[in-house]
């Protein structure tokens, strides 16, 4: 597999407040187990915090990558040859495409804690997905990486 001309990788990490909430979940478990003694209290604190942190990390940390001739966003993998124009969206435009402008057939890698996004058209006639909506902190860099991978793929063909 050939690497793209402009490699791109981003992990959509959960915000710091989610880690504070994970700790508070642990504290609540500890308070629930307080009547049973010190060891159950500590077990509730550690176990509750760890469980909440695992949930926050697994949901809050998908990856977006442009590798070779493919765009990998979360669990989706699509060749860049099947992608069309990219639209960089600021916070307000991204909110509009998450709500009233959204198409139910679209692929959304949506994280509400990331205000900006990139919308990429899907040009494959066999694919019913009209576009990809990708929450990203660096939409310009992602659009440039997709375009560079598409050009590199076109030169190789």
C-alpha positions as CSV (number, residue, x, y, z in Angstrom):
1,X,0.0,0.0,0.0
2,X,1.4,3.4,-1.0
3,X,1.2,6.2,1.5
4,X,-0.7,9.3,0.5
5,X,1.2,12.5,-0.5
6,X,-0.1,14.3,2.5
7,X,-0.6,11.8,5.4
8,X,-3.3,12.7,7.8
9,X,-4.3,11.3,11.1
10,X,-6.5,12.7,13.9
11,X,-7.9,11.2,17.0
12,X,-11.1,13.0,18.2
13,X,-10.2,12.8,21.9
14,X,-12.8,13.4,24.5
15,X,-12.8,16.8,26.3
16,X,-11.2,17.2,29.7
17,X,-14.5,17.6,31.3
18,X,-15.4,14.0,30.4
19,X,-12.5,12.8,32.5
20,X,-13.7,14.9,35.5
21,X,-17.1,13.4,35.0
22,X,-15.5,9.9,35.0
23,X,-13.9,10.7,38.4
24,X,-17.2,12.0,39.7
25,X,-18.9,8.7,38.7
26,X,-16.2,6.9,40.7
27,X,-17.0,9.2,43.7
28,X,-20.7,8.4,43.4
29,X,-19.9,4.7,43.4
30,X,-17.7,5.2,46.5
31,X,-20.5,7.0,48.3
32,X,-22.9,4.2,47.5
33,X,-20.5,1.7,49.0
34,X,-19.6,3.9,52.0
35,X,-21.9,2.0,54.4
36,X,-20.0,-1.3,53.7
37,X,-16.6,0.0,54.8
38,X,-13.3,1.4,53.6
39,X,-12.3,-1.3,51.2
40,X,-15.6,-1.3,49.3
41,X,-15.5,2.5,49.2
42,X,-12.0,2.4,47.6
43,X,-13.1,-0.4,45.3
44,X,-16.1,1.7,44.2
45,X,-14.0,4.8,43.7
46,X,-11.4,2.9,41.6
47,X,-13.9,0.6,39.7
48,X,-16.4,3.3,39.0
49,X,-13.8,5.7,37.8
50,X,-12.1,3.1,35.6
51,X,-15.4,1.9,34.1
52,X,-16.5,5.5,33.3
53,X,-13.1,6.3,31.8
54,X,-13.3,3.2,29.5
55,X,-16.7,4.3,28.3
56,X,-15.5,7.9,27.7
57,X,-12.4,6.8,26.0
58,X,-14.1,4.3,23.7
59,X,-16.8,6.7,22.6
60,X,-14.8,9.9,22.6
61,X,-11.7,8.8,20.7
62,X,-12.5,7.7,17.1
63,X,-9.7,8.2,14.5
64,X,-9.8,9.9,11.1
65,X,-7.0,8.9,8.7
66,X,-6.1,9.2,5.1
67,X,-3.9,6.2,4.3
68,X,-2.8,5.3,0.8
69,X,-5.8,5.6,-1.4
70,X,-8.4,5.4,1.4
71,X,-10.2,7.6,3.9
72,X,-10.7,5.8,7.2
73,X,-13.2,7.5,9.6
74,X,-14.1,5.5,12.6
75,X,-15.3,2.1,11.3
76,X,-15.8,3.4,7.8
77,X,-13.3,2.9,5.0
78,X,-13.9,4.4,1.6
79,X,-11.5,4.9,-1.4
80,X,-10.7,8.5,-2.2
81,X,-11.6,7.8,-5.8
82,X,-15.2,7.5,-4.6
83,X,-15.2,10.9,-3.0
84,X,-16.1,14.2,-4.6
85,X,-15.8,17.8,-3.4
86,X,-15.0,18.7,0.2
87,X,-16.7,21.5,2.1
88,X,-15.0,22.9,5.1
89,X,-17.6,24.0,7.7
90,X,-17.3,26.5,10.5
91,X,-19.2,25.9,13.8
92,X,-22.5,27.4,12.6
93,X,-22.5,25.6,9.2
94,X,-21.5,22.4,10.9
95,X,-24.5,22.7,13.3
96,X,-26.8,23.3,10.4
97,X,-25.6,20.1,8.7
98,X,-26.0,18.1,12.0
99,X,-29.6,19.3,12.3
100,X,-32.0,20.5,9.7
101,X,-29.8,20.1,6.6
102,X,-28.8,16.5,7.5
103,X,-29.7,13.6,5.2
104,X,-30.6,10.4,6.9
105,X,-28.6,8.4,4.4
106,X,-25.4,10.2,5.2
107,X,-22.5,8.8,7.2
108,X,-21.9,10.9,10.2
109,X,-18.8,10.7,12.4
110,X,-20.4,13.3,14.7
111,X,-18.9,14.5,18.0
112,X,-20.8,17.4,19.4
113,X,-17.8,18.6,21.4
114,X,-15.9,19.4,18.2
115,X,-17.5,22.5,16.6
116,X,-15.9,22.3,13.1
117,X,-16.5,19.6,10.4
118,X,-15.8,18.5,6.9
119,X,-18.5,17.4,4.5
120,X,-17.3,15.2,1.6
121,X,-19.6,14.2,-1.3
122,X,-19.7,10.5,-2.2
123,X,-19.6,10.1,-6.0
124,X,-19.8,6.3,-6.2
125,X,-23.2,5.6,-8.0
126,X,-23.4,2.2,-6.2
127,X,-23.2,3.8,-2.8
128,X,-26.5,5.2,-1.4
129,X,-24.6,7.5,1.0
130,X,-24.8,11.0,-0.4
131,X,-22.0,12.5,1.8
132,X,-19.7,12.0,4.7
133,X,-20.0,14.4,7.7
134,X,-16.8,14.2,9.7
135,X,-16.3,16.2,12.9
136,X,-12.7,17.4,12.9
137,X,-10.6,20.0,14.6
138,X,-8.6,20.6,11.4
139,X,-11.0,20.5,8.4
140,X,-8.7,22.3,6.0
141,X,-5.8,19.8,6.6
142,X,-8.2,16.9,6.2
143,X,-9.6,18.3,2.9
144,X,-6.0,18.9,1.6
145,X,-5.0,15.3,2.5
146,X,-8.0,13.8,0.7
147,X,-7.3,15.9,-2.3
148,X,-3.6,15.0,-2.3
149,X,-4.5,11.3,-2.0
150,X,-7.0,11.6,-4.8
151,X,-4.4,13.3,-7.1
152,X,-1.7,10.7,-6.1
153,X,-4.2,7.9,-6.9
154,X,-5.1,9.5,-10.3
155,X,-1.4,9.7,-11.2
156,X,-0.9,6.0,-10.4
157,X,-3.9,4.9,-12.4
